[in-house]
């Protein structure tokens, strides 16, 4: 029996230094390249036993930790969600976790969400108090040990670290966890260890790695044994085309041993598929040449990241499980129905991988947002039509797209049907953007119930199509929202007609928003008689209605245009009085 590397998941609140901490371990600069400096795609980083020993010279003897495992495999998680995959009993791929908390900012909403996920999946964890170097008076030391660094800091900095650590301990206790600074703990099964670290300077990394090793070896040892004769199990991280190799799988092997020329079984939307492994590849770090990017190996022992070269991989689902045993995958096939599905109503979720989709589903369900469809892949017209059909029962239906895009044609199609597509590459932000969309939609609903939308439009020169009965011409919406049924007036307050309909490229629209150019038909209007090219027109409102809308918080964005309409109406009234006089 072999002992495999423990799988470590790193999670925490956005911008608390999660990726920067991993950067310090793997000596890379991923954080600066990622969207919002947040690692969104699930990636793996391997830290070998030799690297850990080099980083913690002298310290492992002091802490009495003998390194038995071959190394640590870090899974970098999307946003604040713990990486979960479809396994025999569901749950996390991780053996142990690192919860990252900014030492000065303390717990945030995503921190609490991460704790909930760890508790649900029963994953043991260590709490890394990051950005210790940002404490006032802190002096960087050329060491990876926080013990050595703290011993040389002034009393003020030491006291500040203890003070902030104590605040985190209190926050932990509110969430149902007992924690303490790692130096004060005798039994790590009873308390969560807090380790001050700096991803910027590297201080504290030695203790963090050693503690992960020590805890894994002591409390997870029975879970780390690998039977070389047992089928391999893993998770597909990415399906990608590689020049000269064809379609390949970037994968994590979390159990067993996978060998070249073995059969693998994996999930597609249409069920289980089988393929034969042609090659197993790992990065060839020592080479700078593209043609020598990978090194071919005969077998891979869990836990490890590997690129699999095989045939017929095109429809493999990113984020889904695979195995060298068909039975293992069959046991998981039914779980797809909880991740890729369609229901009666709700929002339409689209994502780049099964893992990302799963995280989206969990997040939206936790906020009690109904999900009408969840699927992997880019946004298509049928997704828009489905969201449109849901609007009857759920007016806040839209398409949420994580790390996938919609073509300009699809975006135009969605616009004509009044369907919002919310795109993004930060998972938690998509939910925030959706809540903002709901808020705006509710405000617009209130405006609709008020019976009017203020609007300011310009008659476009060169786009006069029909003179009268009704007059048809092109306009640009300068401010507000244009809707059929509203009366239009000119800058003197004279009503020129009633807006009958709005069209764009032959299709009727329910509304036209600021910045849009559309064709309108106006009953009672006569082109070049009471409507002229380049003329500015406004929706007509009674003076008491204008005052009512000005006092409403719902119409904050339209205050300026309402003030314009108010001035025009007053000017017209004064003019009429003067004429009578």
C-alpha positions as CSV (number, residue, x, y, z in Angstrom):
1,X,0.0,0.0,0.0
2,X,1.3,3.5,-0.9
3,X,0.6,6.7,0.9
4,X,-0.7,9.4,-1.3
5,X,-0.4,13.2,-1.1
6,X,-3.2,14.9,0.9
7,X,-5.5,17.1,-1.2
8,X,-5.6,20.6,0.2
9,X,-8.4,23.1,-0.7
10,X,-7.7,26.8,-0.2
11,X,-10.7,29.1,0.2
12,X,-11.8,32.3,1.8
13,X,-13.2,35.8,1.1
14,X,-12.4,37.6,-2.0
15,X,-9.1,39.7,-1.8
16,X,-8.0,38.2,1.5
17,X,-4.9,36.8,-0.2
18,X,-5.9,33.3,-1.1
19,X,-4.1,33.1,-4.4
20,X,-1.2,35.3,-3.2
21,X,-0.6,32.8,-0.4
22,X,-0.4,30.0,-3.0
23,X,1.9,32.1,-5.1
24,X,4.3,32.4,-2.3
25,X,4.4,28.6,-2.0
26,X,4.7,27.8,-5.7
27,X,6.8,30.9,-6.6
28,X,4.4,32.1,-9.3
29,X,2.4,35.3,-9.9
30,X,-1.0,33.9,-10.9
31,X,-2.9,36.5,-8.8
32,X,-1.9,39.4,-11.0
33,X,-3.2,37.7,-14.1
34,X,-6.6,36.7,-12.8
35,X,-9.9,38.6,-13.1
36,X,-10.2,40.9,-10.1
37,X,-7.1,39.2,-8.8
38,X,-9.3,36.2,-7.8
39,X,-8.5,32.7,-9.1
40,X,-11.7,31.6,-10.7
41,X,-10.7,28.4,-12.5
42,X,-10.0,25.3,-10.5
43,X,-6.2,24.6,-10.7
44,X,-3.8,22.3,-8.9
45,X,-0.3,23.1,-7.4
46,X,1.9,20.3,-6.1
47,X,4.4,20.9,-3.3
48,X,6.8,18.0,-2.9
49,X,8.2,16.6,0.3
50,X,11.6,17.9,-0.7
51,X,10.2,21.4,-1.2
52,X,8.5,21.4,2.2
53,X,11.7,20.2,3.9
54,X,13.7,22.9,2.2
55,X,11.2,25.6,3.3
56,X,11.1,24.4,6.9
57,X,14.8,23.6,7.7
58,X,15.2,23.2,11.4
59,X,11.6,23.9,12.1
60,X,10.2,20.4,11.5
61,X,12.6,19.1,14.2
62,X,11.4,21.8,16.6
63,X,7.8,20.9,15.9
64,X,8.6,17.2,15.9
65,X,7.0,16.5,12.6
66,X,8.4,13.7,10.4
67,X,7.2,14.0,6.8
68,X,5.9,10.7,5.5
69,X,3.5,11.9,2.7
70,X,5.2,12.5,-0.7
71,X,3.9,16.1,-0.7
72,X,0.7,18.2,-0.7
73,X,-1.6,18.8,-3.7
74,X,-3.3,22.2,-3.5
75,X,-6.6,22.8,-5.3
76,X,-7.3,26.5,-5.9
77,X,-11.0,27.1,-5.6
78,X,-13.4,29.2,-7.7
79,X,-14.3,32.4,-5.8
80,X,-15.4,31.7,-2.2
81,X,-16.9,28.3,-3.0
82,X,-15.1,25.1,-1.8
83,X,-14.3,22.8,-4.7
84,X,-16.9,20.0,-4.8
85,X,-17.3,17.2,-7.3
86,X,-19.7,14.4,-7.9
87,X,-18.4,11.4,-5.9
88,X,-19.9,8.3,-4.3
89,X,-21.5,10.3,-1.5
90,X,-21.1,13.8,-3.0
91,X,-19.0,16.2,-0.9
92,X,-15.6,17.7,-1.3
93,X,-12.5,16.4,-3.1
94,X,-10.4,17.9,-0.3
95,X,-8.8,16.0,2.6
96,X,-8.0,19.1,4.5
97,X,-8.5,22.9,3.9
98,X,-6.9,26.2,4.5
99,X,-9.4,29.0,5.3
100,X,-7.8,32.3,4.4
101,X,-8.7,35.4,6.5
102,X,-7.2,38.9,6.2
103,X,-5.8,39.5,9.7
104,X,-7.0,43.1,9.8
105,X,-10.4,42.7,8.0
106,X,-11.5,39.6,9.9
107,X,-14.6,37.6,8.9
108,X,-16.7,38.6,5.9
109,X,-19.8,37.1,4.3
110,X,-17.8,34.8,2.0
111,X,-15.7,33.6,5.1
112,X,-18.9,32.5,6.8
113,X,-20.1,30.8,3.6
114,X,-16.8,29.0,3.4
115,X,-17.2,27.8,7.0
116,X,-20.7,26.5,6.2
117,X,-19.3,24.5,3.2
118,X,-16.5,23.1,5.3
119,X,-18.9,22.1,8.1
120,X,-21.3,20.5,5.6
121,X,-18.6,18.5,3.9
122,X,-16.8,17.6,7.3
123,X,-13.5,18.9,6.0
124,X,-10.9,19.6,8.7
125,X,-9.2,23.0,8.3
126,X,-6.5,25.4,9.4
127,X,-7.1,29.1,9.5
128,X,-4.4,31.3,7.8
129,X,-4.3,34.8,9.1
130,X,-2.9,36.5,6.0
131,X,-1.3,39.9,5.3
132,X,0.5,39.9,8.7
133,X,3.1,42.1,7.0
134,X,0.4,44.9,6.7
135,X,0.4,45.3,10.5
136,X,1.7,48.7,11.5
137,X,5.4,48.4,12.6
138,X,5.8,45.0,11.1
139,X,9.4,44.4,9.8
140,X,9.9,41.8,7.1
141,X,12.3,39.0,8.0
142,X,14.1,36.8,5.4
143,X,12.5,33.6,6.8
144,X,9.6,31.3,6.0
145,X,9.0,30.8,9.7
146,X,6.5,33.0,11.5
147,X,8.0,31.8,14.8
148,X,11.4,33.2,13.9
149,X,9.9,36.4,12.5
150,X,7.7,37.0,15.6
151,X,10.7,36.5,17.9
152,X,12.4,39.5,16.3
153,X,9.4,41.9,16.0
154,X,8.9,44.7,18.5
155,X,6.5,44.4,21.4
156,X,3.9,46.6,19.7
157,X,3.7,44.4,16.6
158,X,3.6,41.2,18.6
159,X,0.8,42.5,20.7
160,X,-1.1,43.7,17.6
161,X,-0.9,40.2,16.1
162,X,-2.2,38.6,19.3
163,X,-5.0,41.2,19.5
164,X,-6.2,40.6,16.0
165,X,-5.9,36.8,16.4
166,X,-8.1,37.0,19.5
167,X,-10.7,38.9,17.5
168,X,-10.7,36.1,14.9
169,X,-11.0,33.5,17.7
170,X,-14.1,35.3,18.9
171,X,-15.6,35.4,15.4
172,X,-14.8,31.7,15.0
173,X,-16.6,30.9,18.3
174,X,-19.7,32.7,17.0
175,X,-19.8,30.3,14.1
176,X,-19.5,27.3,16.4
177,X,-15.7,26.6,16.2
178,X,-13.1,26.7,19.0
179,X,-9.8,28.1,17.8
180,X,-6.5,29.4,19.1
181,X,-3.0,30.4,17.8
182,X,-1.3,27.2,16.8
183,X,1.5,27.6,19.4
184,X,-1.1,27.4,22.2
185,X,-2.7,24.1,21.0
186,X,-2.0,20.7,22.4
187,X,-4.8,18.7,20.8
188,X,-5.5,19.8,17.2
189,X,-8.7,17.6,17.0
190,X,-10.4,19.9,19.5
191,X,-9.3,23.4,18.3
192,X,-8.9,25.1,15.0
193,X,-5.3,26.3,14.5
194,X,-4.6,29.9,13.6
195,X,-1.3,30.6,11.8
196,X,-0.3,34.2,11.0
197,X,1.2,34.3,7.4
198,X,2.2,36.6,4.6
199,X,1.8,35.7,1.0
200,X,3.9,38.8,0.1
201,X,7.0,37.9,2.3
202,X,6.5,34.2,2.8
203,X,6.6,34.4,6.6
204,X,4.5,31.6,8.1
205,X,4.5,29.3,5.1
206,X,6.9,26.8,6.8
207,X,4.5,26.4,9.8
208,X,1.5,26.2,7.5
209,X,2.9,23.4,5.3
210,X,4.2,21.5,8.3
211,X,1.0,21.7,10.2
212,X,-1.0,20.5,7.1
213,X,1.4,17.6,6.8
214,X,1.3,16.8,10.5
215,X,-2.5,16.9,10.8
216,X,-3.0,14.9,7.6
217,X,-0.6,12.2,8.8
218,X,-2.0,12.0,12.3
219,X,-5.7,12.2,11.7
220,X,-6.3,11.3,8.0
221,X,-3.7,8.5,7.6
222,X,-6.2,5.7,7.0
223,X,-7.7,7.8,4.1
224,X,-4.2,8.3,2.5
225,X,-3.5,4.7,1.7
226,X,-3.6,3.9,-2.1
227,X,-4.0,0.4,-3.4
228,X,-2.0,0.1,-6.7
229,X,-4.5,-2.5,-7.9
230,X,-7.5,-0.4,-7.2
231,X,-9.3,1.5,-10.0
232,X,-8.3,5.1,-10.5
233,X,-10.8,7.8,-9.7
234,X,-10.5,11.5,-10.6
235,X,-12.2,14.7,-11.6
236,X,-11.9,16.4,-15.0
237,X,-10.8,20.0,-14.5
238,X,-10.7,21.1,-18.1
239,X,-11.3,19.7,-21.6
240,X,-9.0,21.4,-24.0
241,X,-7.4,21.0,-27.5
242,X,-3.6,20.8,-27.5
243,X,-1.7,21.2,-30.7
244,X,-0.3,17.8,-31.9
245,X,-2.3,16.0,-29.2
246,X,-6.0,16.6,-30.0
247,X,-8.6,17.0,-27.3
248,X,-7.1,16.3,-23.8
249,X,-8.3,16.2,-20.2
250,X,-6.6,18.2,-17.5
251,X,-7.5,16.1,-14.4
252,X,-7.0,15.4,-10.7
253,X,-6.5,11.8,-9.7
254,X,-7.8,11.6,-6.1
255,X,-7.8,7.8,-5.6
256,X,-6.0,4.8,-7.0
257,X,-3.4,4.5,-9.7
258,X,-4.0,5.4,-13.4
259,X,-1.9,3.8,-16.1
260,X,-1.1,4.4,-19.7
261,X,-3.3,2.3,-22.1
262,X,-6.0,1.8,-19.5
263,X,-9.6,2.3,-20.4
264,X,-11.3,5.3,-18.8
265,X,-15.0,6.0,-18.3
266,X,-16.4,9.5,-18.1
267,X,-19.7,11.4,-18.2
268,X,-21.2,13.3,-21.1
269,X,-24.7,14.9,-21.3
270,X,-25.7,11.8,-23.2
271,X,-24.4,9.3,-20.6
272,X,-21.2,7.3,-20.0
273,X,-18.5,7.2,-22.7
274,X,-15.4,5.0,-22.8
275,X,-11.9,5.8,-24.2
276,X,-8.4,4.3,-24.1
277,X,-5.6,6.3,-22.6
278,X,-2.9,7.0,-25.2
279,X,-0.6,9.0,-23.0
280,X,-0.3,10.5,-19.5
281,X,1.5,13.8,-19.4
282,X,2.9,16.1,-16.6
283,X,4.5,19.5,-17.1
284,X,8.2,19.4,-17.9
285,X,9.2,22.3,-15.7
286,X,12.9,22.2,-16.6
287,X,12.3,22.9,-20.3
288,X,11.6,26.3,-21.9
289,X,10.7,24.8,-25.3
290,X,7.1,24.5,-26.3
291,X,7.7,21.1,-28.0
292,X,9.0,19.8,-24.7
293,X,6.2,21.3,-22.7
294,X,5.1,17.9,-21.2
295,X,6.8,14.8,-20.0
296,X,5.3,11.4,-20.8
297,X,4.9,9.0,-17.8
298,X,3.6,5.4,-17.5
299,X,1.4,5.8,-14.4
300,X,0.1,8.4,-12.0
301,X,-0.5,7.7,-8.3
302,X,-3.1,9.7,-6.4
303,X,-3.2,12.5,-5.5
304,X,-1.9,14.3,-8.6
305,X,-2.7,16.5,-11.5
306,X,-2.2,15.0,-14.9
307,X,-3.1,15.6,-18.6
308,X,-4.8,12.6,-20.2
309,X,-4.5,12.1,-24.0
310,X,-7.2,9.7,-25.4
311,X,-9.7,9.5,-28.2
312,X,-13.4,10.7,-28.3
313,X,-13.0,13.1,-25.4
314,X,-14.8,16.0,-27.1
315,X,-18.1,15.7,-25.1
316,X,-16.5,15.1,-21.7
317,X,-18.0,17.4,-19.1
318,X,-15.5,19.6,-17.3
319,X,-15.8,19.3,-13.5
320,X,-17.3,15.8,-13.8
321,X,-15.8,12.5,-12.4
322,X,-14.1,9.8,-14.3
323,X,-12.7,6.3,-13.5
324,X,-11.0,3.3,-14.9
325,X,-14.0,1.4,-13.7
326,X,-17.3,1.7,-15.5
327,X,-19.2,0.7,-12.3
328,X,-17.8,3.7,-10.4
329,X,-19.0,6.1,-13.0
330,X,-22.4,4.4,-13.3
331,X,-22.9,5.0,-9.6
332,X,-22.5,8.7,-10.2
333,X,-24.5,9.1,-13.4
334,X,-27.8,9.7,-11.7
335,X,-26.2,12.7,-9.8
336,X,-25.9,14.6,-13.1
337,X,-29.7,15.2,-12.9
338,X,-29.1,17.5,-9.8
339,X,-26.5,19.6,-11.7
340,X,-27.7,19.7,-15.4
341,X,-31.5,20.1,-15.3
342,X,-34.5,22.0,-16.5
343,X,-37.5,22.9,-14.3
344,X,-40.7,24.9,-14.5
345,X,-39.5,28.5,-13.9
346,X,-36.6,30.6,-12.6
347,X,-33.2,31.9,-13.9
348,X,-31.1,30.1,-16.5
349,X,-27.6,29.2,-15.3
350,X,-24.8,28.5,-17.8
351,X,-21.2,27.8,-16.8
352,X,-17.9,26.6,-18.3
353,X,-17.7,23.4,-16.2
354,X,-19.7,21.1,-14.0
355,X,-17.8,22.2,-10.9
356,X,-18.5,25.9,-11.6
357,X,-22.2,25.1,-12.4
358,X,-22.4,23.2,-9.1
359,X,-21.0,26.2,-7.2
360,X,-23.5,28.5,-9.0
361,X,-26.4,26.2,-8.2
362,X,-25.4,26.1,-4.5
363,X,-25.0,29.8,-4.3
364,X,-28.4,30.6,-6.0
365,X,-30.3,28.0,-4.0
366,X,-28.8,29.3,-0.7
367,X,-30.3,32.7,-1.6
368,X,-33.7,31.0,-2.5
369,X,-33.5,32.0,-6.1
370,X,-35.5,29.6,-8.3
371,X,-33.5,27.9,-11.1
372,X,-35.3,27.1,-14.3
373,X,-32.3,25.6,-16.1
374,X,-28.7,24.7,-15.3
375,X,-26.3,23.6,-18.0
376,X,-22.7,23.6,-19.2
377,X,-21.7,25.6,-22.3
378,X,-22.1,29.0,-23.9
379,X,-25.4,31.0,-24.0
380,X,-27.6,30.1,-26.9
381,X,-30.9,31.4,-28.4
382,X,-32.8,28.6,-26.8
383,X,-31.6,29.7,-23.4
384,X,-32.9,33.2,-24.1
385,X,-36.3,31.8,-25.3
386,X,-36.5,29.6,-22.2
387,X,-35.9,32.6,-19.9
388,X,-38.5,34.5,-21.9
389,X,-41.0,31.7,-21.4
390,X,-40.3,31.7,-17.6
391,X,-41.1,35.5,-17.3
392,X,-44.8,34.9,-17.2
393,X,-44.5,33.1,-13.8
394,X,-41.2,34.6,-12.7
395,X,-40.7,38.2,-13.9
396,X,-37.1,38.3,-12.8
397,X,-36.0,35.5,-15.1
398,X,-32.7,36.1,-16.9
399,X,-29.6,34.3,-18.1
400,X,-26.6,34.0,-15.7
401,X,-23.4,33.1,-17.5
402,X,-20.2,32.2,-15.6
403,X,-17.0,32.2,-17.6
404,X,-19.0,31.6,-20.9
405,X,-20.1,34.3,-23.3
406,X,-23.0,35.0,-25.6
407,X,-22.4,36.0,-29.3
408,X,-23.4,39.4,-30.5
409,X,-26.3,37.7,-32.4
410,X,-27.5,36.1,-29.2
411,X,-27.2,39.3,-27.2
412,X,-29.2,41.2,-29.9
413,X,-31.8,38.4,-29.8
414,X,-32.0,38.7,-26.0
415,X,-32.4,42.5,-26.2
416,X,-35.3,42.2,-28.5
417,X,-37.1,39.8,-26.2
418,X,-36.3,41.9,-23.1
419,X,-34.1,39.2,-21.5
420,X,-31.1,40.3,-19.4
421,X,-27.9,38.3,-19.9
422,X,-25.6,38.7,-16.8
423,X,-22.0,37.7,-17.7
424,X,-19.1,37.4,-15.3
425,X,-16.0,35.5,-14.2
426,X,-16.4,35.9,-10.5
427,X,-19.1,33.6,-9.1
428,X,-20.2,35.5,-6.0
429,X,-20.4,38.8,-8.1
430,X,-22.9,37.2,-10.5
431,X,-25.4,36.7,-7.6
432,X,-24.8,40.3,-6.5
433,X,-25.4,41.5,-10.1
434,X,-28.6,39.4,-10.2
435,X,-29.9,41.0,-7.0
436,X,-29.2,44.4,-8.5
437,X,-31.1,43.4,-11.6
438,X,-34.1,42.3,-9.5
439,X,-33.9,45.6,-7.6
440,X,-34.0,47.7,-10.8
441,X,-36.8,45.5,-12.2
442,X,-38.9,46.1,-9.2
443,X,-38.3,49.8,-9.5
444,X,-39.3,49.7,-13.1
445,X,-42.4,47.8,-12.1
446,X,-43.4,50.5,-9.7
447,X,-42.9,53.1,-12.4
448,X,-45.1,51.0,-14.7
449,X,-47.8,50.9,-12.1
450,X,-47.4,54.7,-11.8
451,X,-48.6,54.7,-15.4
452,X,-45.8,56.7,-17.0
453,X,-42.1,56.8,-17.8
454,X,-40.4,60.1,-18.4
455,X,-38.4,60.1,-21.7
456,X,-36.4,62.5,-23.8
457,X,-35.9,61.6,-27.5
458,X,-34.3,63.1,-30.6
459,X,-35.9,62.8,-34.1
460,X,-33.0,61.4,-36.3
461,X,-32.2,63.3,-39.5
462,X,-32.5,61.2,-42.6
463,X,-34.9,58.7,-40.9
464,X,-38.3,60.1,-41.8
465,X,-40.3,57.2,-43.3
466,X,-44.0,58.1,-43.4
467,X,-45.4,61.6,-43.2
468,X,-48.7,61.0,-41.2
469,X,-51.6,58.7,-40.2
470,X,-49.4,57.7,-38.3
471,X,-46.1,59.5,-38.7
472,X,-43.2,57.0,-38.8
473,X,-39.7,58.1,-38.1
474,X,-36.4,57.1,-36.4
475,X,-35.5,58.4,-32.9
476,X,-32.7,58.1,-30.3
477,X,-33.6,57.8,-26.7
478,X,-31.5,60.4,-24.9
479,X,-32.9,60.0,-21.4
480,X,-35.4,57.8,-19.5
481,X,-37.5,55.1,-21.0
482,X,-39.9,55.3,-24.0
483,X,-43.1,53.2,-24.0
484,X,-46.1,53.0,-26.3
485,X,-49.2,55.0,-25.3
486,X,-47.4,58.1,-24.0
487,X,-48.2,61.5,-25.5
488,X,-45.2,63.4,-26.9
489,X,-44.6,67.2,-26.7
490,X,-42.0,69.5,-28.1
491,X,-39.7,72.0,-26.2
492,X,-42.6,74.5,-26.1
493,X,-44.9,72.1,-24.4
494,X,-47.1,71.6,-27.4
495,X,-48.4,68.0,-27.8
496,X,-47.4,66.6,-31.3
497,X,-49.1,63.2,-31.0
498,X,-49.5,59.9,-29.2
499,X,-46.8,57.2,-29.4
500,X,-48.5,54.2,-31.0
501,X,-45.7,51.6,-31.4
502,X,-41.9,51.1,-31.2
503,X,-40.0,48.9,-33.7
504,X,-36.4,47.7,-34.3
505,X,-35.5,45.8,-37.5
506,X,-39.2,44.9,-38.1
507,X,-39.9,43.6,-34.6
508,X,-42.2,45.3,-32.1
509,X,-40.7,46.4,-28.8
510,X,-42.4,47.0,-25.5
511,X,-39.9,49.7,-24.6
512,X,-36.8,51.6,-25.7
513,X,-34.1,52.6,-23.2
514,X,-31.4,55.3,-23.1
515,X,-28.9,55.1,-26.0
516,X,-31.2,52.9,-28.2
517,X,-32.1,54.0,-31.7
518,X,-35.5,52.8,-32.9
519,X,-38.4,53.6,-35.3
520,X,-41.6,54.9,-33.8
521,X,-45.1,55.6,-35.1
522,X,-47.0,58.7,-33.7
523,X,-50.7,59.1,-34.2
524,X,-51.6,62.8,-34.8
525,X,-48.0,63.7,-35.8
526,X,-47.2,65.1,-39.2
527,X,-43.6,65.1,-40.3
528,X,-42.0,68.4,-41.3
529,X,-45.2,70.2,-40.0
530,X,-45.3,69.5,-36.2
531,X,-42.3,67.1,-36.1
532,X,-39.0,68.1,-37.5
533,X,-35.6,66.4,-38.1
534,X,-33.2,66.8,-35.2
535,X,-36.1,68.0,-32.9
536,X,-36.1,67.1,-29.2
537,X,-39.3,65.6,-27.9
538,X,-40.5,64.7,-24.4
539,X,-43.1,62.5,-22.8
540,X,-46.0,64.7,-21.8
541,X,-46.9,64.6,-18.0
542,X,-49.4,66.6,-16.0
543,X,-47.7,69.0,-13.6
544,X,-49.1,67.2,-10.5
545,X,-47.7,63.9,-11.9
546,X,-44.2,65.5,-12.4
547,X,-44.2,66.7,-8.7
548,X,-45.3,63.3,-7.5
549,X,-42.5,61.6,-9.4
550,X,-39.9,64.1,-8.3
551,X,-40.7,63.3,-4.7
552,X,-40.4,59.6,-5.3
553,X,-37.1,57.8,-4.6
554,X,-37.9,55.3,-7.4
555,X,-37.2,58.1,-10.0
556,X,-33.8,59.2,-8.7
557,X,-32.1,58.6,-12.1
558,X,-34.8,60.6,-13.9
559,X,-34.7,63.7,-11.7
560,X,-32.9,65.8,-14.4
561,X,-35.3,65.0,-17.2
562,X,-38.3,65.5,-14.9
563,X,-37.0,68.9,-14.0
564,X,-36.8,69.7,-17.7
565,X,-40.3,68.6,-18.3
566,X,-41.5,70.6,-15.3
567,X,-39.8,73.8,-16.7
568,X,-41.4,73.2,-20.2
569,X,-44.9,72.8,-18.6
570,X,-44.5,75.9,-16.5
571,X,-43.3,77.9,-19.4
572,X,-46.3,76.8,-21.5
573,X,-48.7,77.7,-18.7
574,X,-47.1,81.2,-18.4
575,X,-47.3,81.6,-22.2
576,X,-51.0,80.7,-22.2
577,X,-51.8,83.1,-19.4
578,X,-50.0,86.0,-21.2
579,X,-52.0,85.2,-24.4
580,X,-55.3,85.4,-22.5
581,X,-54.2,88.6,-20.8
